[in-house]
Amino acid sequence: MKWLVCALLAMLLTACASREAPFRAAPSASAAIDAPFSVSGRLSANLDGKGHVANFDWRHQPPRDEVAINSPLGNTVAKVLRDGDGVVLLADGKRWQAEDVESLTRQVMGWPLPLSNLAWWIRGLPAPNLPSRLDDDGSLEQQGWRIQFVRDADVDSQHPKRVEMQRDGLTVKVVVQSWQ
């Protein structure tokens, strides 16, 4: 159950892009508008050598998010719902609720998973109004995460194909299969 929650709250790797190239994060999201999107793909979470993979469907309509984590056969095994009132996890017939993702993961897993800003990072942007640093290789450092953006060199897209986040022995990888 803990791996499912970790994967689910990561929002979202085993996909292969034909040719990959660095994706440079935009230098600032302070002027960025939090636009709605729908994205699906695969994600993996690896904590201290123990990893898990899941599929996801994510609808982001600020200030609301709905993330479904699906089995390889396409069955929804868990859902995360987030709005202005907090975040809810529905899995295994149970319901957990908290003010934010970090509080929910602390409650369910015993440690916080600080991914509140994945809605920006999946678009290749730093979260607005938070300190960040862009490294020479195009990676972003923000909220204690080192975030690498990778694009498919054969596809012209404003979004990265893959987002890899690392922090404190935890690696979360999100591979986007479709954007809407």
ABEGO torsion letter per residue (X at the ends): XAAAAAAAAAGXXABBBABBBBBBBBABAAABBBBBBBBBEBBBBBBGGBBBBBBBBBBBBOABBBBBBBBAAGBBABBBBBBAAEBBBBBGGBBBBBABAAAAAAAAAGBBBBAAAAAAAAAGBBBBGBBBBBBAAGBBBBGGBBBBBBBBAABBBABBABBBBBBGGBBBBBBBABBX
